Amino acid sequence: MYFCLNLKYIIMENQQEQELTQEELAERKEAMLSFYVDSVPYLEAQVKYETLLMQIDEARFKRSTIQMQYAMMMQSQKEQEELEETPGSDSDIDKTNNIPEQGNRKLKTQ
């Protein structure tokens, strides 16, 4: 149903455009052209505005990324220092004495 109504609307528009004289068609084209020409300065201003916003967002992203990397680096250094200062850590254990020697075991004989 909608398709038929829409198709009728398109057909009616096409009929109206066909009824235009050459002068009316030229007037419409000139009006469209002047509209677009008049809109160009506004569009250029919008492009400049959007470009500046994009540059600001990029700078904020870079700054926050650098801050996060610095915070992660400082946290890892702090954790490393805490591990070195903790008594009973792995660095205090003599690992060579805790490893059992292999090959010295003997089977029981009856």
MOPAC internal coordinates of N, CA, C and O (Angstrom, degrees):
PM7 1SCF
backbone

  N    0.0000 0     0.00 0     0.00 0    0    0    0
  C    1.4433 1     0.00 0     0.00 0    1    0    0
  C    1.5300 1   110.62 1     0.00 0    2    1    0
  O    1.2310 1   120.64 1   131.40 1    3    2    1
  N    1.3381 1   116.39 1   -48.60 1    3    2    1
  C    1.4649 1   120.20 1  -179.76 1    5    3    2
  C    1.5189 1   110.76 1   -62.46 1    6    5    3
  O    1.2310 1   121.01 1   140.47 1    7    6    5
  N    1.3216 1   115.66 1   -39.53 1    7    6    5
  C    1.4584 1   119.76 1  -178.98 1    9    7    6
  C    1.5315 1   110.39 1   -60.60 1   10    9    7
  O    1.2310 1   120.38 1   137.35 1   11   10    9
  N    1.3138 1   116.88 1   -42.65 1   11   10    9
  C    1.4696 1   120.31 1  -179.61 1   13   11   10
  C    1.5204 1   110.66 1   -64.52 1   14   13   11
  O    1.2310 1   120.04 1   136.69 1   15   14   13
  N    1.3385 1   117.53 1   -43.31 1   15   14   13
  C    1.4544 1   120.37 1   179.53 1   17   15   14
  C    1.5221 1   110.28 1   -64.66 1   18   17   15
  O    1.2310 1   120.83 1   137.65 1   19   18   17
  N    1.3142 1   116.02 1   -42.35 1   19   18   17
  C    1.4476 1   120.77 1   179.82 1   21   19   18
  C    1.5311 1   110.52 1   -64.36 1   22   21   19
  O    1.2310 1   120.44 1   138.94 1   23   22   21
  N    1.2996 1   116.76 1   -41.06 1   23   22   21
  C    1.4551 1   121.41 1   179.04 1   25   23   22
  C    1.5260 1   110.81 1   -64.44 1   26   25   23
  O    1.2310 1   120.65 1   140.02 1   27   26   25
  N    1.3457 1   116.36 1   -39.98 1   27   26   25
  C    1.4583 1   120.05 1   177.24 1   29   27   26
  C    1.5208 1   110.78 1   -62.69 1   30   29   27
  O    1.2310 1   120.83 1   139.46 1   31   30   29
  N    1.3256 1   116.02 1   -40.54 1   31   30   29
  C    1.4615 1   120.68 1   179.44 1   33   31   30
  C    1.5295 1   110.85 1   -62.42 1   34   33   31
  O    1.2310 1   120.98 1   136.82 1   35   34   33
  N    1.3249 1   115.74 1   -43.18 1   35   34   33
  C    1.4646 1   120.19 1   179.31 1   37   35   34
  C    1.5260 1   110.25 1   -64.51 1   38   37   35
  O    1.2310 1   120.54 1   137.51 1   39   38   37
  N    1.3157 1   116.57 1   -42.49 1   39   38   37
  C    1.4638 1   120.24 1   179.61 1   41   39   38
  C    1.5272 1   110.04 1   -62.90 1   42   41   39
  O    1.2310 1   120.37 1   139.42 1   43   42   41
  N    1.3419 1   116.90 1   -40.58 1   43   42   41
  C    1.4575 1   120.32 1   179.27 1   45   43   42
  C    1.5283 1   110.80 1   -64.70 1   46   45   43
  O    1.2310 1   120.26 1   139.27 1   47   46   45
  N    1.3228 1   117.11 1   -40.73 1   47   46   45
  C    1.4647 1   120.40 1   177.98 1   49   47   46
  C    1.5258 1   110.78 1   -61.87 1   50   49   47
  O    1.2310 1   121.05 1   135.75 1   51   50   49
  N    1.3295 1   115.59 1   -44.25 1   51   50   49
  C    1.4601 1   119.70 1  -179.98 1   53   51   50
  C    1.5250 1   111.15 1   -62.50 1   54   53   51
  O    1.2310 1   120.24 1   142.37 1   55   54   53
  N    1.3206 1   117.14 1   -37.63 1   55   54   53
  C    1.4597 1   120.36 1   178.70 1   57   55   54
  C    1.5273 1   110.65 1   -65.76 1   58   57   55
  O    1.2310 1   120.59 1   140.67 1   59   58   57
  N    1.3429 1   116.48 1   -39.33 1   59   58   57
  C    1.4654 1   119.75 1   179.32 1   61   59   58
  C    1.5266 1   110.20 1   -66.33 1   62   61   59
  O    1.2310 1   120.09 1   140.75 1   63   62   61
  N    1.3241 1   117.43 1   -39.25 1   63   62   61
  C    1.4565 1   120.38 1   179.33 1   65   63   62
  C    1.5317 1   110.55 1   -66.96 1   66   65   63
  O    1.2310 1   120.33 1   145.19 1   67   66   65
  N    1.2969 1   116.97 1   -34.81 1   67   66   65
  C    1.4552 1   119.81 1   179.77 1   69   67   66
  C    1.5333 1   111.24 1   -69.76 1   70   69   67
  O    1.2310 1   120.40 1   153.66 1   71   70   69
  N    1.3205 1   116.85 1   -26.34 1   71   70   69
  C    1.4548 1   120.50 1  -178.92 1   73   71   70
  C    1.5243 1   112.54 1   -79.72 1   74   73   71
  O    1.2310 1   119.77 1   171.23 1   75   74   73
  N    1.3311 1   118.05 1    -8.77 1   75   74   73
  C    1.4594 1   120.60 1   179.97 1   77   75   74
  C    1.5174 1   110.38 1   -71.11 1   78   77   75
  O    1.2310 1   121.44 1   -36.54 1   79   78   77
  N    1.2981 1   114.84 1   143.46 1   79   78   77
  C    1.4610 1   119.28 1   175.72 1   81   79   78
  C    1.5235 1   108.49 1   -82.30 1   82   81   79
  O    1.2310 1   120.83 1    -8.99 1   83   82   81
  N    1.2997 1   116.02 1   171.01 1   83   82   81
  C    1.4632 1   120.66 1   179.79 1   85   83   82
  C    1.5273 1   110.87 1   -63.76 1   86   85   83
  O    1.2310 1   120.29 1   143.74 1   87   86   85
  N    1.3255 1   117.05 1   -36.26 1   87   86   85
  C    1.4676 1   120.39 1   179.32 1   89   87   86
  C    1.5242 1   110.96 1   -67.02 1   90   89   87
  O    1.2310 1   120.50 1   137.02 1   91   90   89
  N    1.3501 1   116.64 1   -42.98 1   91   90   89
  C    1.4712 1   120.55 1   179.16 1   93   91   90
  C    1.5243 1   110.68 1   -64.67 1   94   93   91
  O    1.2310 1   120.84 1   140.13 1   95   94   93
  N    1.3042 1   116.00 1   -39.87 1   95   94   93
  C    1.4665 1   120.23 1   178.31 1   97   95   94
  C    1.5257 1   110.43 1   -64.54 1   98   97   95
  O    1.2310 1   120.16 1   138.02 1   99   98   97
  N    1.3093 1   117.30 1   -41.98 1   99   98   97
  C    1.4655 1   120.97 1   178.05 1  101   99   98
  C    1.5272 1   110.84 1   -64.93 1  102  101   99
  O    1.2310 1   120.03 1   142.70 1  103  102  101
  N    1.3263 1   117.55 1   -37.30 1  103  102  101
  C    1.4738 1   121.10 1   177.33 1  105  103  102
  C    1.5235 1   110.81 1   -63.83 1  106  105  103
  O    1.2310 1   120.64 1   136.12 1  107  106  105
  N    1.3316 1   116.37 1   -43.88 1  107  106  105
  C    1.4756 1   120.02 1   179.12 1  109  107  106
  C    1.5320 1   110.70 1   -62.93 1  110  109  107
  O    1.2310 1   120.51 1   136.29 1  111  110  109
  N    1.3083 1   116.63 1   -43.71 1  111  110  109
  C    1.4653 1   119.77 1   179.08 1  113  111  110
  C    1.5252 1   110.53 1   -62.14 1  114  113  111
  O    1.2310 1   120.37 1   138.57 1  115  114  113
  N    1.3192 1   116.91 1   -41.43 1  115  114  113
  C    1.4678 1   120.77 1   179.44 1  117  115  114
  C    1.5295 1   110.88 1   -65.95 1  118  117  115
  O    1.2310 1   120.52 1   141.83 1  119  118  117
  N    1.3240 1   116.62 1   -38.17 1  119  118  117
  C    1.4706 1   120.56 1   178.44 1  121  119  118
  C    1.5277 1   110.52 1   -65.58 1  122  121  119
  O    1.2310 1   120.71 1   137.67 1  123  122  121
  N    1.3311 1   116.24 1   -42.33 1  123  122  121
  C    1.4675 1   119.81 1   178.18 1  125  123  122
  C    1.5230 1   110.53 1   -63.75 1  126  125  123
  O    1.2310 1   120.73 1   136.15 1  127  126  125
  N    1.3147 1   116.20 1   -43.85 1  127  126  125
  C    1.4565 1   120.08 1  -179.40 1  129  127  126
  C    1.5246 1   111.36 1   -62.92 1  130  129  127
  O    1.2310 1   120.28 1   136.28 1  131  130  129
  N    1.3101 1   117.08 1   -43.72 1  131  130  129
  C    1.4664 1   119.31 1   179.96 1  133  131  130
  C    1.5272 1   111.02 1   -66.11 1  134  133  131
  O    1.2310 1   120.41 1   144.91 1  135  134  133
  N    1.3502 1   116.81 1   -35.09 1  135  134  133
  C    1.4631 1   119.83 1   176.99 1  137  135  134
  C    1.5280 1   110.38 1   -61.53 1  138  137  135
  O    1.2310 1   120.36 1   132.66 1  139  138  137
  N    1.3243 1   116.92 1   -47.34 1  139  138  137
  C    1.4610 1   120.19 1  -178.96 1  141  139  138
  C    1.5274 1   111.67 1   -67.05 1  142  141  139
  O    1.2310 1   120.22 1   140.46 1  143  142  141
  N    1.3112 1   117.19 1   -39.54 1  143  142  141
  C    1.4617 1   120.45 1   179.23 1  145  143  142
  C    1.5329 1   110.22 1   -65.49 1  146  145  143
  O    1.2310 1   120.42 1   140.39 1  147  146  145
  N    1.3285 1   116.80 1   -39.61 1  147  146  145
  C    1.4648 1   120.25 1   178.66 1  149  147  146
  C    1.5258 1   111.99 1   -69.14 1  150  149  147
  O    1.2310 1   120.14 1   153.44 1  151  150  149
  N    1.3312 1   117.34 1   -26.56 1  151  150  149
  C    1.4666 1   121.31 1  -177.94 1  153  151  150
  C    1.5205 1   113.44 1   -81.64 1  154  153  151
  O    1.2310 1   119.35 1   162.18 1  155  154  153
  N    1.3192 1   118.85 1   -17.82 1  155  154  153
  C    1.4621 1   122.48 1  -174.82 1  157  155  154
  C    1.5307 1   112.76 1   -57.43 1  158  157  155
  O    1.2310 1   118.22 1   133.43 1  159  158  157
  N    1.3414 1   120.99 1   -46.57 1  159  158  157
  C    1.4702 1   118.61 1  -179.67 1  161  159  158
  C    1.5335 1   113.09 1   -60.10 1  162  161  159
  O    1.2310 1   120.31 1   144.70 1  163  162  161
  N    1.3301 1   117.01 1   -35.30 1  163  162  161
  C    1.4612 1   120.42 1   178.82 1  165  163  162
  C    1.5209 1   110.79 1   -68.61 1  166  165  163
  O    1.2310 1   121.21 1   140.09 1  167  166  165
  N    1.3191 1   115.30 1   -39.91 1  167  166  165
  C    1.4625 1   119.25 1   178.72 1  169  167  166
  C    1.5236 1   111.41 1   -67.86 1  170  169  167
  O    1.2310 1   119.87 1   141.94 1  171  170  169
  N    1.3214 1   117.86 1   -38.06 1  171  170  169
  C    1.4619 1   120.96 1   177.09 1  173  171  170
  C    1.5221 1   110.59 1   -64.25 1  174  173  171
  O    1.2310 1   120.61 1   139.71 1  175  174  173
  N    1.3335 1   116.45 1   -40.29 1  175  174  173
  C    1.4678 1   119.87 1   177.22 1  177  175  174
  C    1.5237 1   110.45 1   -63.93 1  178  177  175
  O    1.2310 1   120.35 1   140.94 1  179  178  177
  N    1.3321 1   116.93 1   -39.06 1  179  178  177
  C    1.4592 1   120.38 1   179.08 1  181  179  178
  C    1.5259 1   110.84 1   -66.12 1  182  181  179
  O    1.2310 1   119.93 1   139.76 1  183  182  181
  N    1.3271 1   117.75 1   -40.24 1  183  182  181
  C    1.4700 1   121.07 1   177.71 1  185  183  182
  C    1.5193 1   110.19 1   -61.42 1  186  185  183
  O    1.2310 1   120.30 1   135.89 1  187  186  185
  N    1.3190 1   117.03 1   -44.11 1  187  186  185
  C    1.4651 1   120.51 1   179.07 1  189  187  186
  C    1.5226 1   110.56 1   -62.43 1  190  189  187
  O    1.2310 1   120.43 1   136.72 1  191  190  189
  N    1.3169 1   116.77 1   -43.28 1  191  190  189
  C    1.4677 1   122.05 1   178.88 1  193  191  190
  C    1.5297 1   111.02 1   -61.48 1  194  193  191
  O    1.2310 1   120.48 1   131.55 1  195  194  193
  N    1.3425 1   116.68 1   -48.45 1  195  194  193
  C    1.4634 1   120.73 1  -179.13 1  197  195  194
  C    1.5283 1   110.92 1   -64.57 1  198  197  195
  O    1.2310 1   119.74 1   142.97 1  199  198  197
  N    1.3180 1   118.10 1   -37.03 1  199  198  197
  C    1.4640 1   121.95 1   178.54 1  201  199  198
  C    1.5235 1   110.56 1   -64.12 1  202  201  199
  O    1.2310 1   120.77 1   136.41 1  203  202  201
  N    1.3221 1   116.14 1   -43.59 1  203  202  201
  C    1.4635 1   119.48 1   178.21 1  205  203  202
  C    1.5214 1   111.40 1   -64.28 1  206  205  203
  O    1.2310 1   120.02 1   139.18 1  207  206  205
  N    1.3255 1   117.56 1   -40.82 1  207  206  205
  C    1.4619 1   120.29 1   176.55 1  209  207  206
  C    1.5183 1   111.45 1   -61.05 1  210  209  207
  O    1.2310 1   120.65 1   138.72 1  211  210  209
  N    1.3326 1   116.36 1   -41.28 1  211  210  209
  C    1.4607 1   120.58 1   179.46 1  213  211  210
  C    1.5357 1   110.50 1   -63.23 1  214  213  211
  O    1.2310 1   120.15 1   137.69 1  215  214  213
  N    1.3278 1   117.33 1   -42.31 1  215  214  213
  C    1.4671 1   120.76 1   179.23 1  217  215  214
  C    1.5219 1   110.94 1   -64.29 1  218  217  215
  O    1.2310 1   120.17 1   141.50 1  219  218  217
  N    1.3217 1   117.28 1   -38.50 1  219  218  217
  C    1.4724 1   120.88 1   177.62 1  221  219  218
  C    1.5244 1   109.90 1   -64.26 1  222  221  219
  O    1.2310 1   120.34 1   135.16 1  223  222  221
  N    1.3335 1   116.96 1   -44.84 1  223  222  221
  C    1.4659 1   120.37 1   179.44 1  225  223  222
  C    1.5241 1   111.51 1   -63.00 1  226  225  223
  O    1.2310 1   119.89 1   140.44 1  227  226  225
  N    1.3167 1   117.82 1   -39.56 1  227  226  225
  C    1.4676 1   120.78 1   178.15 1  229  227  226
  C    1.5236 1   110.73 1   -63.86 1  230  229  227
  O    1.2310 1   119.95 1   138.15 1  231  230  229
  N    1.3163 1   117.69 1   -41.85 1  231  230  229
  C    1.4629 1   121.17 1   179.92 1  233  231  230
  C    1.5264 1   110.37 1   -65.15 1  234  233  231
  O    1.2310 1   120.24 1   138.76 1  235  234  233
  N    1.3322 1   117.14 1   -41.24 1  235  234  233
  C    1.4737 1   120.44 1   177.61 1  237  235  234
  C    1.5235 1   111.20 1   -62.90 1  238  237  235
  O    1.2310 1   120.89 1   138.19 1  239  238  237
  N    1.3325 1   115.90 1   -41.81 1  239  238  237
  C    1.4607 1   119.77 1   179.95 1  241  239  238
  C    1.5206 1   110.96 1   -63.55 1  242  241  239
  O    1.2310 1   120.42 1   134.91 1  243  242  241
  N    1.3300 1   116.80 1   -45.09 1  243  242  241
  C    1.4666 1   120.32 1   179.28 1  245  243  242
  C    1.5240 1   111.00 1   -61.79 1  246  245  243
  O    1.2310 1   120.67 1   136.99 1  247  246  245
  N    1.3307 1   116.32 1   -43.01 1  247  246  245
  C    1.4628 1   119.62 1  -179.19 1  249  247  246
  C    1.5261 1   111.02 1   -64.17 1  250  249  247
  O    1.2310 1   120.08 1   135.44 1  251  250  249
  N    1.3360 1   117.45 1   -44.56 1  251  250  249
  C    1.4657 1   119.47 1  -179.49 1  253  251  250
  C    1.5247 1   111.07 1   -67.38 1  254  253  251
  O    1.2310 1   119.70 1   145.47 1  255  254  253
  N    1.3250 1   118.18 1   -34.53 1  255  254  253
  C    1.4605 1   120.86 1   177.34 1  257  255  254
  C    1.5271 1   110.78 1   -65.08 1  258  257  255
  O    1.2310 1   120.37 1   136.75 1  259  258  257
  N    1.3108 1   116.89 1   -43.25 1  259  258  257
  C    1.4587 1   120.79 1   178.16 1  261  259  258
  C    1.5285 1   110.33 1   -63.54 1  262  261  259
  O    1.2310 1   119.90 1   138.71 1  263  262  261
  N    1.3257 1   117.80 1   -41.29 1  263  262  261
  C    1.4621 1   121.03 1   178.79 1  265  263  262
  C    1.5216 1   111.06 1   -63.63 1  266  265  263
  O    1.2310 1   120.11 1   139.78 1  267  266  265
  N    1.3210 1   117.40 1   -40.22 1  267  266  265
  C    1.4667 1   120.29 1   178.81 1  269  267  266
  C    1.5266 1   110.82 1   -66.04 1  270  269  267
  O    1.2310 1   120.10 1   137.05 1  271  270  269
  N    1.3238 1   117.41 1   -42.95 1  271  270  269
  C    1.4579 1   120.36 1   178.82 1  273  271  270
  C    1.5230 1   111.20 1   -62.96 1  274  273  271
  O    1.2310 1   120.38 1   139.21 1  275  274  273
  N    1.3254 1   116.89 1   -40.79 1  275  274  273
  C    1.4595 1   120.70 1   178.90 1  277  275  274
  C    1.5249 1   110.21 1   -64.79 1  278  277  275
  O    1.2310 1   120.15 1   137.00 1  279  278  277
  N    1.3373 1   117.32 1   -43.00 1  279  278  277
  C    1.4652 1   120.64 1   179.66 1  281  279  278
  C    1.5269 1   110.82 1   -63.36 1  282  281  279
  O    1.2310 1   120.11 1   139.19 1  283  282  281
  N    1.3316 1   117.39 1   -40.81 1  283  282  281
  C    1.4641 1   120.44 1   178.94 1  285  283  282
  C    1.5211 1   110.66 1   -65.92 1  286  285  283
  O    1.2310 1   119.87 1   140.58 1  287  286  285
  N    1.3212 1   117.85 1   -39.42 1  287  286  285
  C    1.4613 1   121.84 1   179.11 1  289  287  286
  C    1.5329 1   110.29 1   -64.29 1  290  289  287
  O    1.2310 1   120.59 1   135.66 1  291  290  289
  N    1.3354 1   116.48 1   -44.34 1  291  290  289
  C    1.4641 1   120.01 1  -179.66 1  293  291  290
  C    1.5269 1   110.86 1   -66.88 1  294  293  291
  O    1.2310 1   119.91 1   143.26 1  295  294  293
  N    1.3403 1   117.77 1   -36.74 1  295  294  293
  C    1.4577 1   121.05 1   179.09 1  297  295  294
  C    1.5192 1   110.30 1   -65.50 1  298  297  295
  O    1.2310 1   119.78 1   138.32 1  299  298  297
  N    1.3217 1   118.03 1   -41.68 1  299  298  297
  C    1.4686 1   120.06 1  -179.65 1  301  299  298
  C    1.5327 1   110.62 1   -67.34 1  302  301  299
  O    1.2310 1   120.00 1   143.27 1  303  302  301
  N    1.3270 1   117.61 1   -36.73 1  303  302  301
  C    1.4635 1   120.23 1   176.74 1  305  303  302
  C    1.5280 1   110.19 1   -65.87 1  306  305  303
  O    1.2310 1   120.28 1   139.33 1  307  306  305
  N    1.3131 1   117.08 1   -40.67 1  307  306  305
  C    1.4713 1   121.13 1   179.89 1  309  307  306
  C    1.5294 1   110.18 1   -64.64 1  310  309  307
  O    1.2310 1   120.35 1   137.03 1  311  310  309
  N    1.3389 1   116.93 1   -42.97 1  311  310  309
  C    1.4604 1   119.85 1   178.29 1  313  311  310
  C    1.5248 1   111.08 1   -63.97 1  314  313  311
  O    1.2310 1   120.13 1   141.40 1  315  314  313
  N    1.3241 1   117.35 1   -38.60 1  315  314  313
  C    1.4660 1   121.19 1   179.12 1  317  315  314
  C    1.5258 1   110.40 1   -64.48 1  318  317  315
  O    1.2310 1   120.35 1   137.75 1  319  318  317
  N    1.3157 1   116.94 1   -42.25 1  319  318  317
  C    1.4660 1   120.40 1   178.52 1  321  319  318
  C    1.5172 1   111.17 1   -64.96 1  322  321  319
  O    1.2310 1   119.86 1   141.08 1  323  322  321
  N    1.3318 1   117.87 1   -38.92 1  323  322  321
  C    1.4623 1   121.20 1   178.77 1  325  323  322
  C    1.5211 1   110.97 1   -65.48 1  326  325  323
  O    1.2310 1   119.90 1   141.85 1  327  326  325
  N    1.3234 1   117.79 1   -38.15 1  327  326  325
  C    1.4624 1   120.48 1   178.23 1  329  327  326
  C    1.5259 1   111.21 1   -65.41 1  330  329  327
  O    1.2310 1   120.58 1   141.51 1  331  330  329
  N    1.3170 1   116.49 1   -38.49 1  331  330  329
  C    1.4625 1   119.64 1  -179.74 1  333  331  330
  C    1.5211 1   111.67 1   -70.35 1  334  333  331
  O    1.2310 1   119.46 1   148.82 1  335  334  333
  N    1.3200 1   118.64 1   -31.18 1  335  334  333
  C    1.4632 1   122.13 1  -177.53 1  337  335  334
  C    1.5197 1   113.01 1   -85.50 1  338  337  335
  O    1.2310 1   118.86 1   162.35 1  339  338  337
  N    1.3114 1   119.78 1   -17.65 1  339  338  337
  C    1.4592 1   122.94 1  -176.09 1  341  339  338
  C    1.5224 1   109.86 1   -73.28 1  342  341  339
  O    1.2310 1   120.29 1   -55.99 1  343  342  341
  N    1.3679 1   117.04 1   124.01 1  343  342  341
  C    1.4741 1   118.53 1   176.59 1  345  343  342
  C    1.5295 1   110.10 1   -70.12 1  346  345  343
  O    1.2310 1   121.11 1   -33.22 1  347  346  345
  N    1.3109 1   115.47 1   146.78 1  347  346  345
  C    1.4637 1   120.53 1   179.59 1  349  347  346
  C    1.5203 1   112.29 1    81.06 1  350  349  347
  O    1.2310 1   120.57 1  -165.03 1  351  350  349
  N    1.2777 1   116.51 1    14.97 1  351  350  349
  C    1.4593 1   118.83 1   179.20 1  353  351  350
  C    1.5234 1   109.47 1   -77.86 1  354  353  351
  O    1.2310 1   119.82 1    -3.56 1  355  354  353
  N    1.2742 1   117.95 1   176.44 1  355  354  353
  C    1.4661 1   122.77 1  -177.93 1  357  355  354
  C    1.5208 1   112.24 1   -60.80 1  358  357  355
  O    1.2310 1   120.19 1   152.40 1  359  358  357
  N    1.3215 1   117.24 1   -27.60 1  359  358  357
  C    1.4575 1   118.60 1  -177.81 1  361  359  358
  C    1.5299 1   111.32 1   -71.46 1  362  361  359
  O    1.2310 1   119.44 1   159.78 1  363  362  361
  N    1.3524 1   118.67 1   -20.22 1  363  362  361
  C    1.4623 1   122.10 1  -179.55 1  365  363  362
  C    1.5298 1   112.75 1   -85.87 1  366  365  363
  O    1.2310 1   119.41 1   166.19 1  367  366  365
  N    1.2899 1   118.74 1   -13.81 1  367  366  365
  C    1.4735 1   121.77 1  -174.97 1  369  367  366
  C    1.5277 1   109.64 1   -90.01 1  370  369  367
  O    1.2310 1   121.95 1   -47.48 1  371  370  369
  N    1.3354 1   113.87 1   132.52 1  371  370  369
  C    1.4548 1   118.83 1   175.23 1  373  371  370
  C    1.5213 1   107.14 1   -86.22 1  374  373  371
  O    1.2310 1   120.75 1   -77.23 1  375  374  373
  N    1.2926 1   116.17 1   102.77 1  375  374  373
  C    1.4585 1   120.45 1  -172.32 1  377  375  374
  C    1.5293 1   112.65 1   -75.22 1  378  377  375
  O    1.2310 1   119.01 1   159.11 1  379  378  377
  N    1.2919 1   119.50 1   -20.89 1  379  378  377
  C    1.4634 1   120.51 1  -175.51 1  381  379  378
  C    1.5224 1   111.38 1   -72.16 1  382  381  379
  O    1.2310 1   118.97 1   150.71 1  383  382  381
  N    1.3265 1   119.58 1   -29.29 1  383  382  381
  C    1.4605 1   121.07 1  -178.44 1  385  383  382
  C    1.5211 1   112.20 1   -81.08 1  386  385  383
  O    1.2310 1   119.26 1   161.24 1  387  386  385
  N    1.3118 1   119.02 1   -18.76 1  387  386  385
  C    1.4604 1   121.73 1  -176.30 1  389  387  386
  C    1.5265 1   112.84 1   -88.56 1  390  389  387
  O    1.2310 1   119.60 1   173.10 1  391  390  389
  N    1.3039 1   118.36 1    -6.90 1  391  390  389
  C    1.4562 1   120.95 1  -178.58 1  393  391  390
  C    1.5296 1   107.73 1   -88.71 1  394  393  391
  O    1.2310 1   120.51 1   -58.98 1  395  394  393
  N    1.3379 1   116.63 1   121.02 1  395  394  393
  C    1.4823 1   118.58 1   179.58 1  397  395  394
  C    1.5264 1   109.77 1   -70.96 1  398  397  395
  O    1.2310 1   121.62 1   -35.28 1  399  398  397
  N    1.2948 1   114.51 1   144.72 1  399  398  397
  C    1.4609 1   119.24 1   179.28 1  401  399  398
  C    1.5166 1   108.79 1   -81.39 1  402  401  399
  O    1.2310 1   120.75 1   -41.24 1  403  402  401
  N    1.2704 1   116.17 1   138.76 1  403  402  401
  C    1.4536 1   120.79 1  -179.91 1  405  403  402
  C    1.5241 1   109.13 1  -102.37 1  406  405  403
  O    1.2310 1   121.15 1   -29.32 1  407  406  405
  N    1.3022 1   115.40 1   150.68 1  407  406  405
  C    1.4588 1   120.44 1   178.35 1  409  407  406
  C    1.5217 1   112.02 1    97.92 1  410  409  407
  O    1.2310 1   118.17 1   169.31 1  411  410  409
  N    1.3063 1   121.08 1   -10.69 1  411  410  409
  C    1.4537 1   123.12 1   179.74 1  413  411  410
  C    1.5246 1   111.99 1   -93.09 1  414  413  411
  O    1.2310 1   119.38 1   177.92 1  415  414  413
  N    1.2756 1   118.80 1    -2.08 1  415  414  413
  C    1.4581 1   121.56 1  -178.09 1  417  415  414
  C    1.5302 1   109.55 1   -82.08 1  418  417  415
  O    1.2310 1   121.17 1   -35.39 1  419  418  417
  N    1.3426 1   115.37 1   144.61 1  419  418  417
  C    1.4636 1   120.59 1   179.69 1  421  419  418
  C    1.5095 1   108.96 1  -127.81 1  422  421  419
  O    1.2310 1   121.07 1   -31.72 1  423  422  421
  N    1.3011 1   115.56 1   148.28 1  423  422  421
  C    1.4572 1   120.71 1   177.16 1  425  423  422
  C    1.5071 1   109.84 1   -80.11 1  426  425  423
  O    1.2310 1   120.82 1   -30.65 1  427  426  425
  N    1.3149 1   116.04 1   149.35 1  427  426  425
  C    1.4625 1   120.75 1   176.80 1  429  427  426
  C    1.5324 1   109.58 1   -71.86 1  430  429  427
  O    1.2310 1   121.41 1   -42.47 1  431  430  429
  N    1.2888 1   114.91 1   137.53 1  431  430  429
  C    1.4637 1   119.01 1   176.59 1  433  431  430
  C    1.5097 1   107.57 1  -113.09 1  434  433  431
  O    1.2310 1   120.09 1   -36.17 1  435  434  433
  N    1.2681 1   117.43 1   143.83 1  435  434  433
  C    1.4610 1   120.98 1  -178.35 1  437  435  434
  C    1.4630 1   114.59 1   -99.47 1  438  437  435
  O    1.2310 1   120.10 1   180.00 1  439  438  437

